[in-house]
Amino acid sequence: MTASEAAARLAAARVDHRFKGLPPDAAGLTVGELAAQRRDLFTGGFTTPVLALSAERLTHNLELMETYAVRHGLAFAPHGKTSMAPQLFWRQIEHGAWGITLAVPHQVRVAREFGIERVFLANELVDAAALRWIASELAADPDFRFVCYVDSVRGVELMDAALHGSTRPVDVVVELAAGEGARTGVRTEAECAAVADAVAATRTLRLVGVAGYEGEVPGADPERVHVWLRRLTALAVDFDKAGRFEGLAEIVLSAGGSAWFDAVADVFCELPDLSLPVLKLLRSGAYVSHDDGHYRRLTPFTRVPGEGALHPAFRLWTQVVSRPSPEQAFVNAGKRDAAYDLDLPEAQVVRRDGAERPATGLTVTALSDQHAWLRTDPEADVEVGDWVGLGLSHPCTSFDKWQLIPLVEADGTVVDYVRTFF
């Protein structure tokens, strides 16, 4: 399946009650037909709350990370768990991505359903049913490239048993843990060698490299992250010297979340020549929409401003439904609509009678299931019926609350709709 074929399939879906925020009078139209109407987000019948994704800022972020990866000699497999949106997967690939990183089997099924040919699974996969399905995909499609973690001898044994009789080996990378107390991964280099030996003893698995996630380094700071990344590259060098990658076309070396990809670029460029070409695979995913909180604070572009800047692309439009006192107001979006696991939403703008102004004096103090609590300072000018635009923190828990997201140009024109599959 090509990008255009995937887009056509998504555009053929019918708009109905499943998709919150969309105009009620659009029911029965296809997504493509509704997009062709180019409705205005504020006057075209959309109901609040409605999440909007900026078309211009999305494009900017895609272009910026494409440029960054090329500048630093990195391949890029952005983490698809962020959006779970095949349209965005394809746009990322069109902007130079090698493939898509995913976390669990369901996500791989979504990617395959929409034609994604290269998947990096940043997890050890020991589910027998999922492994048999992966084996069937590899057997049916010689162009499908799949790589996943291994982080234990037991995991290797379970994978080998599930894949018995498969026609193509599953490519695996040994995951090096980011330190004691970190999330997953092999804790020591000696244990990494034992896992690699277990892989070599099978016919169903093929060791193609090493990987890890620097975001789990305990007490992460630039020095600690650089030290751990050098452990990862040293492991690749040692495995190569030991002849563990003989017969491959390339060696896979992968790391990179959304907070420390500058450190990954620094250390990966120090890698000495190995016996084979190295696919230096960066996996950052939150960049696609960026945010107005957690990643705004953590993005490496704050440390290296000469590289550019990501732009927050989400805005959740809500409506004031209660103004019970001079110090308080409520809008009609809450935990079912907005990310709240890292930071509360940020009140940014107020719209009234087509005019937009800063949300001066408005602060979100809490969320209920379907309401946001706003403190209104004396300078706040807000009344029942006003639209309030909220900035969100944490893209991963913003995308997952919306199945069909309007893609909106700066003048309010909705030019497309992004379908998610969580």
N, C-alpha and C positions, 0 to 999 in steps of 0.2 A: 504494500500500500504506500502510495506517495503522500506528500503533504497535502496536495490538492484533493486527493481522494478522501483523506481523513477529514479535511475541512468540509467537503461536500456531505459526508455521512453525518457529521455533527450538525450541519445546517439543516438537515432533513428532519430533525426531531421536532415534534409538535410542542408548542407552548401550552401549558395547562397549569393546574393547581399546584403542581410539584414545585414550581419555581417562584419563590416569594419575591415581592417587590416589583414584579413585572406588571404592565398594564392589564387590568382585567379584560378589556376589550380586545386584547391580543390572543385570547384563548382560541385555539384551533389553527392559528397561523404556524407555519414552520419557523424555526429560528432564523433561517435565511430570509424568509419573507419579512419578518419583523425587522431584521437588521437593515433590509433594503429600504424600509420606511424612514430610516434616519431620524427617529423621534428625538425630541428634546427631553433630557432627563427630568427637567423641572416643570415642563408644561405638557409633556406627552402622555400623561396618564399613569406614570409610575407611582406606586404607593410606598409609603415609608413604613419601616426602614428599608433602605435599598443600598447595597454596597456597589460602589463604582470604582472601576479600575481605569486610571488615566492612560489613554492611548499614547500620548507623547512621552510620558515618563517611563512607561513600559519599554518603548522603543529605545529611549536613552539608556536604560539599564542594560538591555540586551547588547547594545552596541559597545557600551563601556567595558563590560566583562569580556566580550569577544576581543577587543583591543588589548585588554590587560593580559589575557592568556597568551596571545600572539607575542606581545612585547617580552614576556618572560619565558617563552619557549615551553609553555605548558599545554597539554591537551586538556579538554574540559568535558566533564560529565556531570552537569549540574544535578543536584538532588531533586528528583521529581516528587518526593513526598511533600514538598512545600506546597505545590499547587495541585497536583494530581489532575492536571488539565492537558490532554493530548494536544490541543492547539498550541499551548505554550511549549510543550516538548518540541513540537516541530519548529516553532519559531526559534527556539534555542539551537536546534540543529542547523537551521538555516543561517544562524549567526555563529557557525563554526564549531558547535559542540560535537565531540566525538561520539557521544551517546548520552544516555540518561542513567543516573544513579537512582536506585530504589532501595526499599528496606524490607518488604515482606512480599510473599508470593502473590497476593491479590494485586498489588501494584504492578508486578511484572505482567500479570494477565491483562491489565488495562493497557499497558504500554504495547504489548504484542497485538492486542485487538486493533490498535490503531497504527500498526506498521513499524514500530520502533525496532531497529535491527541490532542495536548494541545496548546491552544492559549491564551495569555494574551493581551487584547486590551487596550493599554494605552491611552484611550480616552473615552469620553462619546459618546455612539452610539444612535442617535435619528432618524436616517434615517429609515423610516417605511419599505421600500422595503428590505433594508439590514437586518433589524431585523427579518422580515418574513423569509428571506433566512437562517439566523442563526438558527431560530426555526426549520426549516425543516432539517438542518444538525444535530441538537441535537436529533430530533425525529428519524432520520434514523440511527444514529450511537451512541449507548449507551456508547462507549468508548471516544467519543469526549468531551473534557473539554474546556469550554470557559468561560473566566472571563473578564469583562470590567469595566471601571470607571462609577460612577455616581457622578455628582457634582452640582445638582440642583433638587429642587422639581419639577420644570417644566419638566426637563429631564426625571424624573421618570414617570411623567404622560404620556409623549409622548411614552416612551418605553412600558408602561403598555397597552396603547391603541393599539399600533402596534402588541403586542404579544398576544392579546386577543385570547383565544382558543388554545394556544400552550400547548403541552403535558409535556414539561420539563421547569422548570423555568430557566431563565438566571442568572448566578451567577454574582454579582456585588460587587465592593469595593468602598467605599466612598473615593474620592480623596480630600486630604487636600492640599490647596494651599500653595505654598512655601513662601507666604508673600504678603503684599499689593503691587499691581503693578506687581505681578508675572503673569504667563501665565493663566492656567486654574485651577480649583479646588475651593473647598469651603473655604471661608476666615476665618471663626471662628469655634470653637468647637461646639458652640450652633447651628450654621447652619448645621454642620455635623450631629448633633443629629436629626435635623428636616428632613434632607434628609434620614437618616436611618429610621426614623419613616414612611416616605412616602413609602420606600421600603417594610417595614413590613406590610403595609396596602394592598399590592398587592398579587396576587397569581402567577404572571408571573415572578417576580424577587425574588432572594434570596440573602440576604446580607451575604458575606463570609469573609469580612475583610476591611482593609484600605490600602491606598497607596498614593504615591505622587512622585514628582520629585525634588530632592534637587538641581539640576543644575539651577533651577530658583530662588533660594534664592537671594534676592537683595544684591549686594555687597558681593557675596559669598566668604568666607574665611573659614578656618577650624573651627573657633569658631562659626560663624553664622550657618554653615551647621550642626554642631553637635547639636546646640540649636534647630534648626528646626526638625531634625530627632528625637530628644527626645520628641518634641510635637507629632510627628507621632506615636511613640511607646506608649506614654501616652494615645493617643486617642484609640489605640487598647486595652489597659488595661481598660479604662473606659467603652468602649463598651462591653467588656467581663464581667465586673462586673455588668453591667446593663442587662445581659442575652440576648444580641442581637445575640449571635452566638449559641444558644441552638439548638441541633439537627444536627449540622455539624460534619464531621469527622475531620476537621482541620480548622484553622484560617489562612487567607492569609494576610501577611504583606509584602508590596513590595515598593522598591525604587531602585535607582541606575542607574545613567548614566555612562558615561565613564570618568568623571573628578573627582568624589568624592566617588568612591565605597569603598575606604579605610574607610571613615567616616561612610558609611552604615555598614560595617563590625564591626566597633567599637561599634556603638550604638545598632545594632541588637543583639550583644552578651550580652548586658546589660539587655535585656528584661527579666522581671521576669516570673516565670511560670504562664501560663494562664490555664483556665479550660480545654483546648484542646491542642493538638499538634499545633505548628505554622509552616506554610510554609513560610520561610524567603526568599523571592524571589528577587534576584538581576537581573537587566535588561540591563546591559551594552552591547553595540553592536559594537562600533567602533573598539574594540580590534581585530576583526577577520582579518583585514588587517593592522590596526594601520595606522600611516602616518608619513610624514616627515615635519610636521608643527604644526598645532593646537594641536593635541593630543600628539605629541611628547613633547610639552611644558607642557600640563595639566595632563598627566597620573599620577595617584597616585603612580605608580612605581618610579617616580622621588623623591617622598617624603619618600617612604619606599623601598629603593633599595635592602634590604635584601630579599624581596618577589620575586625578579626576574626582568625581563625587557621584554617588548614587542618589536617586531622587525617590522619596516615598510616593508610591503610586496608588495607594488605597485611600478612599474617603468613604466613611459610612454616613449616609444622609438619614437623619432622624427628624422627628417633628415634636415640638413642645406640645404635650397633651395635658399638662397641669402646671399651674403656677400658684401653689397654695399659700405662699407667704413671700414677702420681699426678699427673703434669704434663700429661697429654694424654688427649683423648677424640676420637672421630670420630662424626659423625652422617651419615645416609644421603642427603644432598642436596649437589649440587655445581654445576658450571658448567652442567649440562643443566637445572637447576631454578631457580637463583637468579641475579639480576643481579649482575655483578661488574665491569663495564666502568668504573665510576666509584668505587665503594667496595665493600669486602667486606661481606657481611651482618653484622648485629649480633645477638648472642645476647641475648634479652630476658627470656624466661620459661622455667621448667622445670615440666612436669606429671608427677606420679607419683601413682598411685592416686586420680585425680580431683582432687587438690589442686594448685593452681598457685602458684608463688612466683617472685620475681625471679631471673634467671640470674646471681646474684652470683658473681664469680670466673671467668666463662666469656668467652673472647674468640676469635672466629674469626680465625685467622692465615693461612689459605690455603684454596683450593678445588682439588680434583681434579675429574675429570669427574662422579663420583657420590658424592663425600665432601666434607664440610667438616672442616677441621682445627681443633680447639679446644684452646687453651691453658687448663689448669685450675689456677687459683691455689689456695693452701692452703685458702681459705674456700669453695671450690666444693663443692657437694653434688650430685653427678651420678653415675648408674650406668647400666649397660647396660639398655636397655628404656625409659628415661625419654624423654618427648617434650620437645623443645626448640623453642620458637618463635623464629624469626629475623625481625628487621626487615630490609627491603631498601632499597637505594638505586637510584634511576633506574626510574621506572615503565615507560618504553618497552621496557626489556630485562628486565622482569619479566613483563608480559603475554605477550610473544611466546614464552615457553617453555611456556605452558599453553593447551590448546584448550578446556577446560571447567572453569571456576573456581567452586567453591562460594561462594555469597553467604551469610554467616553472621551471625546475630544474636549479641548479647553473651553470651547464655547457652549458645552453642554450637549452636543450632538452625539447620540449613541450610534456607533458605527459597526459594532459587532457584539457578540455575547460569548463569554468563555465558560464552557461546560467543565465541571469538576466531577471526579468519580472517587469518592471516599467510601 
